[in-house]
Amino acid sequence: MIITGDGNVGIGTDAPAYKLQIKGTSNQDTLLFLQPYEWNSTDDYVQMSMGDGNHYIKSFWGKGITFHDINQFFFEGATPNTAELKVDGNIWAQKIEILQDVTADFVFNNDYKLMTIEELGNYIKIHKHLPEIASAEEMKGKSMDIGNFQIKLLQKIEEISLYIIQLKEENNLLKEEISKLKSDLQK
């Protein structure tokens, strides 16, 4: 162990560049191990505080790790074949943001081929689910890309909006016809 003139402490290194720098002797060293005096009940914990002491990481015996007043986590190096954050259980959040490069606004393009309501009805009778949405049986027990699924759901909402507009136009035409027929009957 060495303490430099500027107050840096080095363990396993003669030239520490930080206030505390620990260098292992192999690529598989436990470099820092924190343990309380007692470690055998749910009230026992180890805490590492940062900054003003209101930011800390605390590990309770048998409960896992708590991150207190730390607003962001960054996991670098993700590729399509890896997950940088894995949770074996539930996730509770007040807000989740997913970056998407596409939307479903293509539904409003003039060249979009919207099924007729009759075609949609027949599809649902036969398949028991919406077109382009996996069936419940296909989804059961499988992971899902939430971002892409949200886009598919938005696509279906936009299609429903187009159906409503069509029905409203048809309804208005029927109202006009009824009004004309009533007028003709009164003559």
C-alpha positions as MATLAB code, in Angstrom:
seq = 'MIITGDGNVGIGTDAPAYKLQIKGTSNQDTLLFLQPYEWNSTDDYVQMSMGDGNHYIKSFWGKGITFHDINQFFFEGATPNTAELKVDGNIWAQKIEILQDVTADFVFNNDYKLMTIEELGNYIKIHKHLPEIASAEEMKGKSMDIGNFQIKLLQKIEEISLYIIQLKEENNLLKEEISKLKSDLQK';
ca = [
       0.000    0.000    0.000;
       1.199    3.473   -0.835;
      -0.007    6.982   -0.045;
       1.253    9.620   -2.469;
       2.085   13.230   -1.648;
      -1.203   14.439   -3.102;
      -3.181   12.023   -0.898;
      -3.913    9.238   -3.388;
      -3.943    5.744   -1.910;
      -2.743    2.811   -3.956;
      -3.191   -0.860   -3.171;
      -1.384   -3.130   -5.592;
      -0.014   -0.124   -7.507;
       2.870    2.237   -6.858;
       1.323    5.140   -8.804;
      -2.339    5.603   -7.870;
      -4.114    8.124  -10.111;
      -7.216    8.346   -7.895;
      -7.976    8.922   -4.229;
      -8.291    5.135   -3.895;
      -6.985    2.836   -6.602;
      -6.917   -0.908   -6.148;
      -5.130   -3.105   -8.669;
      -5.622   -6.845   -8.572;
      -3.092   -9.567   -9.157;
      -5.164  -11.371  -11.794;
      -8.163  -10.811  -14.054;
     -10.472  -12.521  -11.567;
      -9.838  -10.692   -8.295;
     -12.408   -9.455   -5.812;
     -10.977   -5.961   -5.482;
     -13.287   -4.543   -2.861;
     -15.298   -6.506   -0.334;
     -17.581   -4.734    2.111;
     -18.953   -6.635    5.104;
     -20.535   -5.379    8.302;
     -19.488   -6.693   11.680;
     -22.561   -8.945   11.771;
     -24.099  -10.351    8.593;
     -26.864  -12.710    9.626;
     -30.215  -10.901    9.918;
     -32.469   -8.845    7.659;
     -31.489   -5.658    9.509;
     -27.803   -6.061    8.593;
     -26.542   -4.040    5.651;
     -23.466   -2.646    3.938;
     -23.650    0.875    2.516;
     -21.410    2.788    0.131;
     -22.196    6.524    0.223;
     -21.315    9.048   -2.470;
     -21.169   12.828   -2.595;
     -23.274   14.337    0.179;
     -24.169   10.973    1.748;
     -27.734   11.118    0.424;
     -26.641    9.117   -2.621;
     -25.784    5.573   -1.675;
     -25.836    1.938   -2.633;
     -26.983   -0.313    0.184;
     -27.018   -4.106    0.324;
     -29.273   -5.722    2.913;
     -28.658   -9.252    4.089;
     -30.847  -11.588    2.040;
     -32.667   -8.766    0.188;
     -30.386   -7.525   -2.585;
     -29.175   -4.042   -3.434;
     -30.920   -0.670   -3.056;
     -29.832    2.382   -5.045;
     -30.923    5.526   -3.178;
     -31.392    8.897   -4.902;
     -29.506    7.839   -8.002;
     -31.545    9.073  -10.945;
     -29.929    7.398  -13.919;
     -28.216    4.141  -14.808;
     -26.164    3.809  -17.952;
     -25.290    0.400  -19.354;
     -22.894    0.744  -22.264;
     -21.979   -1.776  -24.925;
     -25.385   -3.238  -25.740;
     -25.727   -5.163  -28.978;
     -28.832   -6.797  -30.443;
     -27.705  -10.129  -28.969;
     -27.135   -8.937  -25.394;
     -29.179   -7.441  -22.630;
     -27.442   -4.938  -20.406;
     -30.129   -5.082  -17.757;
     -31.699   -8.368  -16.812;
     -34.449   -8.640  -14.226;
     -35.683  -11.988  -12.987;
     -38.976  -10.731  -11.620;
     -41.229   -7.695  -11.851;
     -40.217   -4.171  -12.802;
     -42.047   -1.223  -11.254;
     -41.631    2.147  -12.913;
     -43.464    5.429  -13.136;
     -42.314    5.983  -16.708;
     -40.527    3.954  -19.375;
     -39.268    5.565  -22.570;
     -38.497    3.488  -25.647;
     -36.673    4.993  -28.610;
     -38.445    4.190  -31.880;
     -37.395    5.062  -35.416;
     -40.766    4.266  -37.002;
     -44.388    5.136  -36.355;
     -47.676    3.925  -37.777;
     -48.593    7.106  -39.646;
     -48.213    5.182  -42.927;
     -51.833    4.147  -42.279;
     -52.885    7.656  -43.332;
     -51.050    7.518  -46.679;
     -53.333    7.512  -49.737;
     -51.826    4.233  -50.985;
     -52.417    2.346  -47.691;
     -54.573   -0.738  -48.301;
     -57.092   -0.698  -45.449;
     -59.160   -3.882  -45.139;
     -62.860   -3.337  -45.558;
     -64.872   -3.743  -42.373;
     -66.329   -6.921  -43.886;
     -62.821   -8.319  -44.546;
     -61.785   -7.439  -41.000;
     -64.888   -9.103  -39.578;
     -64.243  -12.290  -41.590;
     -60.578  -12.337  -40.519;
     -61.521  -12.035  -36.851;
     -64.191  -14.777  -37.163;
     -61.674  -17.180  -38.699;
     -58.484  -16.340  -36.735;
     -59.896  -14.993  -33.438;
     -57.374  -12.103  -33.337;
     -56.548   -8.920  -35.241;
     -54.508   -9.066  -38.454;
     -50.759   -8.490  -37.946;
     -51.137   -9.067  -34.187;
     -50.033  -12.415  -32.827;
     -52.702  -14.606  -31.273;
     -52.832  -15.123  -27.528;
     -51.527  -18.658  -28.061;
     -48.553  -17.337  -30.072;
     -47.757  -14.743  -27.368;
     -48.112  -17.060  -24.373;
     -44.792  -17.665  -22.611;
     -42.737  -15.635  -25.092;
     -40.895  -12.350  -24.749;
     -42.129   -9.333  -26.660;
     -40.521   -6.282  -28.222;
     -42.597   -3.630  -26.446;
     -41.606   -0.820  -28.819;
     -42.639   -2.714  -31.956;
     -45.792   -3.988  -30.262;
     -46.760   -0.423  -29.327;
     -46.334    0.604  -32.977;
     -48.575   -2.299  -34.075;
     -51.211   -1.261  -31.524;
     -50.963    2.353  -32.733;
     -51.424    1.078  -36.296;
     -54.627   -0.680  -35.204;
     -55.867    2.474  -33.425;
     -55.213    4.523  -36.559;
     -57.043    1.924  -38.674;
     -59.987    2.075  -36.249;
     -59.939    5.874  -36.612;
     -60.239    5.470  -40.395;
     -63.142    3.023  -39.951;
     -64.901    5.506  -37.652;
     -64.440    8.289  -40.196;
     -65.840    6.017  -42.946;
     -68.813    5.054  -40.781;
     -69.482    8.693  -39.908;
     -69.482    9.619  -43.608;
     -71.850    6.721  -44.363;
     -74.028    7.774  -41.414;
     -74.198   11.341  -42.708;
     -75.225   10.086  -46.171;
     -77.955    7.927  -44.623;
     -79.205   10.896  -42.596;
     -79.409   12.966  -45.780;
     -81.322   10.173  -47.562;
     -83.730    9.791  -44.639;
     -84.281   13.534  -44.514;
     -84.937   13.584  -48.276;
     -87.328   10.634  -48.041;
     -89.215   12.318  -45.167;
     -89.437   15.491  -47.191;
     -90.699   13.575  -50.231;
     -93.351   11.792  -48.103;
     -94.678   15.090  -46.782;
     -95.340   16.421  -50.293;
];
